[in-house]
């Protein structure tokens, strides 16, 4: 089990393994995903922001890239680009400044956008999380997981959970449920750090 709680900023390591090998995708597409993963880690580290590349799942070509801010990427221009390709199938490959685990927003993008079928988050030093799925539900997670969230809130009311820990537990609950429900074609944690 890979530690999900690395709060330290990671740096690009040219010796790390940034390769991606998703079963069922062609060698060309996996090579394109691997190249994009290395590229976003290098750019993200150099600029101290999240970097992203959109990879076409038919050709393996990187068709869009963007630099975000410290903890997000994928702004209005990204959404405008995706909307121009209603029949496209893409992987959203991006860097995280710390441990690279998928966020609530990452999984919401995967589950609510028909064109995004793969979500890859990598720490700059090579720790990768990959969610692959084609199940879509256009509701927000707060309306899908109402019972689970109410149970979490009741733990605060009963004094079992401190309010300071709520944000972390909320994020963890949402992401784990979303991986279970929407990464129907696979979920992988791949440690390429050296």
C-alpha positions in Angstrom: 0.0 0.0 0.0 1.4 3.4 -1.0 1.3 6.1 1.6 -1.4 8.7 0.6 -0.4 11.4 3.0 2.9 12.8 1.6 2.5 16.6 2.2 6.0 17.3 0.8 6.4 19.0 -2.5 8.0 16.5 -5.0 10.6 17.3 -7.6 11.1 15.9 -11.1 13.5 13.0 -11.2 14.8 12.2 -14.7 15.7 8.6 -13.5 12.1 7.8 -12.3 9.9 5.5 -14.3 7.0 7.5 -15.7 5.8 4.7 -18.0 2.1 3.8 -18.3 0.8 0.4 -19.4 -3.0 0.2 -19.4 -4.2 -3.2 -20.5 -6.3 -3.1 -23.7 -4.7 0.1 -25.0 -2.3 -0.1 -27.9 1.5 0.3 -27.5 1.3 3.7 -29.3 -1.3 5.0 -26.8 0.6 3.7 -23.8 3.7 5.3 -25.1 1.9 8.6 -25.6 0.5 8.3 -22.0 4.1 7.6 -20.7 5.5 10.6 -22.6 2.8 12.9 -21.3 3.2 11.6 -17.8 7.0 12.4 -17.9 6.3 15.8 -19.5 3.7 17.0 -17.0 5.9 15.9 -14.1 8.9 17.8 -15.5 6.9 21.0 -16.3 4.9 20.9 -13.1 8.2 20.6 -11.1 9.9 23.4 -13.1 7.0 25.8 -12.7 5.8 24.7 -9.2 2.3 24.2 -10.5 0.1 21.4 -11.7 0.6 20.7 -15.4 -1.7 18.7 -17.7 -1.8 17.1 -21.1 -4.8 15.6 -22.9 -3.9 12.5 -24.8 -6.0 11.1 -27.6 -6.8 7.4 -26.7 -7.0 6.5 -30.4 -3.7 7.8 -31.5 -1.6 8.4 -28.4 -1.0 12.0 -29.4 -0.9 14.8 -26.9 -3.6 17.2 -28.3 -3.8 19.8 -25.6 -1.6 21.0 -22.7 -1.9 23.5 -19.9 -0.2 24.9 -16.8 -2.4 25.5 -13.8 -1.7 26.7 -10.4 -0.3 25.1 -7.3 -3.3 22.7 -6.7 -5.4 22.7 -9.9 -5.3 22.5 -13.6 -7.9 22.2 -16.3 -9.5 25.7 -16.7 -12.0 27.2 -19.2 -9.7 26.7 -22.2 -9.5 23.0 -21.5 -13.3 22.6 -21.2 -13.7 24.6 -24.5 -11.2 22.3 -26.2 -13.0 19.2 -25.0 -16.4 20.5 -26.0 -15.1 20.9 -29.6 -14.6 17.1 -29.8 -17.9 15.5 -28.6 -16.9 12.1 -30.0 -13.3 12.3 -28.6 -11.8 9.8 -26.2 -9.1 11.3 -24.0 -6.8 10.7 -21.1 -6.4 13.6 -18.7 -2.8 13.3 -17.6 -1.6 15.7 -14.9 0.9 16.3 -12.2 0.3 16.9 -8.5 2.8 18.8 -6.4 2.7 16.3 -3.5 1.8 12.6 -3.5 -0.1 12.4 -6.7 -3.3 10.7 -5.4 -6.5 11.4 -7.3 -8.6 14.2 -6.0 -12.4 14.7 -5.8 -12.2 17.0 -8.8 -10.1 14.5 -10.7 -12.7 11.8 -10.3 -15.6 14.2 -10.9 -14.0 15.1 -14.2 -13.7 11.4 -15.1 -17.2 10.5 -14.2 -19.1 13.5 -15.6 -17.3 14.0 -18.9 -18.0 11.5 -21.7 -14.8 12.4 -23.5 -12.5 11.7 -20.5 -12.0 8.0 -20.0 -8.6 7.9 -18.2 -7.5 10.1 -15.3 -3.8 10.0 -14.5 -2.3 11.9 -11.6 1.5 11.7 -11.0 3.6 13.2 -8.3 6.5 15.0 -9.9 8.9 12.2 -8.8 7.0 9.3 -10.4 4.2 8.0 -8.2 1.2 7.4 -10.5 -2.5 6.8 -9.9 -4.6 5.8 -12.9 -8.4 5.5 -13.1 -9.9 4.1 -16.2 -13.7 4.0 -16.7 -16.5 4.6 -19.1 -19.4 4.8 -16.6 -20.8 8.3 -16.5 -23.1 10.0 -14.0 -23.6 13.7 -14.4 -24.6 14.4 -10.8 -22.2 15.8 -8.3 -20.8 13.4 -5.8 -22.5 15.1 -2.8 -25.8 14.0 -4.3 -24.6 10.5 -5.2 -23.1 9.7 -1.8 -25.5 11.4 0.5 -25.8 8.5 3.0 -22.0 8.1 3.3 -21.6 11.9 3.8 -24.4 12.0 6.4 -22.6 9.2 8.3 -19.4 11.2 8.2 -21.2 14.3 9.5 -22.8 12.3 12.3 -19.3 11.2 13.4 -18.5 14.8 14.0 -21.8 15.4 15.9 -21.0 12.4 18.1 -17.5 13.6 18.8 -15.9 10.6 17.0 -14.3 12.8 14.3 -12.7 16.2 14.9 -13.9 19.0 12.6 -10.3 19.6 11.6 -10.1 16.1 10.1 -13.4 16.4 8.2 -11.9 17.8 5.0 -9.4 14.9 4.7 -12.0 12.3 5.5 -14.5 13.8 3.1 -12.0 13.8 0.3 -10.9 10.2 1.0 -14.5 9.0 1.2 -15.5 10.6 -2.1 -12.4 9.5 -4.0 -12.6 5.9 -2.8 -16.3 5.6 -3.6 -15.8 7.2 -7.0 -12.9 4.9 -7.8 -15.1 1.9 -6.8 -18.0 3.2 -8.9 -16.5 4.8 -11.9 -13.1 3.2 -12.6 -14.8 0.1 -13.9 -12.1 -0.6 -16.5 -9.3 -0.4 -13.9 -7.5 1.4 -11.1 -3.7 1.2 -10.6 -1.1 2.7 -8.2 2.3 2.5 -9.8 5.4 3.6 -7.9 8.0 4.7 -10.4 10.1 6.6 -7.9 13.8 5.7 -7.6 
